[in-house]
Amino acid sequence: MTPINSKIKHVVVVMFENRSFDHMLGFLYNDSYKNKNIDIKNINVSPLGHPFEGLTGNETNPDGKGGSVKVFPIDKNDKYAYYMPKMDPGEGFMNTNYQLFGASIPPFPQKIGPNQGFLLDFEGKIANKYYGDPPKKEKKTSTSSENTTTKKTYDKYYDHSKDYKNDDYKKWYKEELPPISGIKIVPKLQGTEPKDIMGMYTPELLPILSNLAKGYAVCDQYYCSVPSETLPNRAFMHLATSQGHLYDEIKRYNAPSIFKNLTNYGHTWGIFGYEAKTEPYTFTFCEDISSDTLVTDPNSKPEYILPKGCQSGKYVEFEAALKNGTLPDYTFLEPSWGSYGNSQHPNYDVSAGEDYMLKIYNAIRESDYWEDTLLIINYDEHGGCYDHVIPPTGATQPSPTTVNEPTGFKFDRFGVRVPCVLISPWIEAGTVYRTKGDVPLDHTSILKTIETLFNLPPLTARDAAASDMLDVLTLETARTDNPLEGIKPPVTNPTVQIENHASQILRAQAAALTDKRNSETGTQHTTPEFKTDEEAHAYIDQD
């Protein structure tokens, strides 16, 4: 048997934004939406005979009128097909709890079915009601691991008795959403309806993601690490902890990162943003990268000298590394964060992300690194999009003291299922990959894969307990076929226009840069309030 470290010498990860597994891949192995007479025995089974935890097409969620809405395939002829669900659903810890349990905090109502609150939560968001997230209180600096939201803040904004008694959804969303200084947050598209949250993409609509999932391996039991929003989950992707934080109030983290771990043990890493002129957000997000490589001159801009063989730059520099033979051992790729980018954050253009996936896949496949690289496509969190699988409990705390003080959450429950696709010529087509151990797959499973491959110690107890994914490489001979041969990415309706606004991640990146510059220079600058992506980009890209 060929040793794993002879098969794989490089790992490349690209993490997209805010989509659930069912929303993107639930119909992957179920064509019944096209043919109502299909044999039920052929539903949700791969060509290898692997069972697949996909949609049957009969899943429902109750609405606010006493009825229910069934999941449905998104219509490829719909003008907004690649902008579903037409606005940004609720994605924080409280929203996720509503979606999964029917209340924001425990004890959860006993009469509410599991995963039955997605549509009602989306109804509240559309109606612009206060839908569960606490107000975000920004800190001037973010190097401390202390949480910035207090128990008093929660008590001020919640009548908890409503949550306890709300076993029929009738008392949800009775308070107005607090004003946000006139700043637009992902404006909704015309004609947005509550039922849109039950719209699911089909393989025909997502030919790149779907054919990669079918042509290599799809993980149908892979969960985000935190039942909440983006930045805590990205923290788990890089650090195996969010240091007790559940929300996006912290824009940089000072826990040890996988990148520093690789450096400490003689391995190389690369972080590539899509188009930013300055360093990618992840470079700023993980404080131990820049603090270790900073060279200061009082008469000039701070400079960074990366460890030998490590790289940080734009996507085109990743392609250059593939061509000139300098690909790092581990590479993390970011999408374009803006509202006209390719991150696939709702309600941005999903087809742009399809194009980015194909570009990455082709670049690796056409390089000399193809046979010894494991490419992983995943998503940071579900973003409020529907999924029918109950997230598992029993997650290992990063440390015994890791707890979110305002809520009491101990990070012992996984988040909602998200897509994860494993791509390598050593993987058999039609593989539905599940861990062989007792611990479910989450973002830290990727960390464990990197640690196992390169003989690194774990970062926290969470990745120490995780299972690696290297046993997906079952073939003894590398494949030469191409599942994406002749397949082109979809094209969206060019008449659709997203109202100009400053996207969430660009605002977070800007705040992180402000914090980093303040810590480097001893200044106390504040981040402006951006109204457009252009304003945010200009701030981020300044010298």
ABEGO torsion letter per residue (X at the ends): XBBAAAABABBBBBBBBGBBAAAAAAAAABAAAABAABBAAABGBBAAGBBBBBBAGABBBBBAAGBBBBBBBBBAABAAAAAOAGBBBBABAAAAAAAAAGBABOBBBAABBBGAAAAAAAAAAAAGBBAGBBBBBBBABAABABBABBAAAAAAABBAAAAAABAAGAABGABBBBBAGGBBBGBBBBGBBAAAAABBBBAAABAAAAAAAAABBBBABBBBABBBBAAAAAAAAAAGBAGGBABAABABBABBBAAAAAAAAGBBBBBBBAABABBBAAAAABAAAAAAABBBBAABBBBBBBBBGBBBEBAAAAAAAAAAGABBABBBBBBBABAABAAGBOABBAAAAAAAAAAAAAAAAABAAAAABBBBBBBABAGGBBBABBBBBGBBBABAABBBAAAGBAGABBBBBBBBBBBBAABBBGBBBBBABABBBBAAAAAAAAAAAAGBBBABAAAAABBBAAAABABABBBABBAABGBBBBBBBAABBBBBBBBAAAAAAAAAAAAAAAAAAGBBBBBBBBABAAAAAAAAABX
